Amino acid sequence: MSEELMVNSAATQETSQQPDEQAQQQPDGQAQQQPDKQAQQQPDKQAQQPKKPTPEEIQQKMKETRDRMARGTLVLDKPIRAGGEDVTELDYDFTRLTGLEYARAMSDAGNTDIYKINALQAFNLFCISAEKQNMSKKVAAIDIMRDMGAADAVKAVQVASLFFVLASRTAKNHSSN
């Protein structure tokens, strides 16, 4: 019985090797891979590369990011004094600014390029926005400008600059020129 198992096992091995040998032999003597092995070595190119977003999808994503960055709360490392109290957080919402408030914040620093913002303009923009959002705390823009520590000012400038860049790009892409 053990001889019969050995004969069956050898026959099975021969049978399983025959297709491989046939697939590997070509008339010119070169080896050829089986289609299964080719498929394993060359995965579908579409599966490898993510789908490129359309310009409309990019615009929509930028708008969503801009809207998300337009409002929030800045937690201060160093509290400021306003209305006789320490203020440790400043809410901001750039979407509540009027055109005049925006223009004043942007014109104070002498930058003439409408698609660029400098640190003073960004700081002005943040302070005016924070004043509008923190009226109940009696926080004035001048209090923020005067009392905010440097580390907090860096964060405020970054927030305002990021909003400005995203808003400018979105507006630039919607203009007819």
Sequence and secondary structure as in RCSB ss.txt:
>XXXX:A:sequence
MSEELMVNSAATQETSQQPDEQAQQQPDGQAQQQPDKQAQQQPDKQAQQPKKPTPEEIQQKMKETRDRMARGTLV
LDKPIRAGGEDVTELDYDFTRLTGLEYARAMSDAGNTDIYKINALQAFNLFCISAEKQNMSKKVAAIDIMRDMGA
ADAVKAVQVASLFFVLASRTAKNHSSN
>XXXX:A:secstr
 HHHHHHHHHHHHHHHHHHHHHHHB TTS B   HHHHHHHS  HHHHS     HHHHHHHHHHHHHHHTEEEEE
EEEEEEETTEEEEEEEEEGGG  HHHHHHHHHTT    TT   HHHHHHHHHHHHHHHTGGGT  HHHHHHH  H
HHHHHHHHHHHHHHHHHHHHHHHHS  
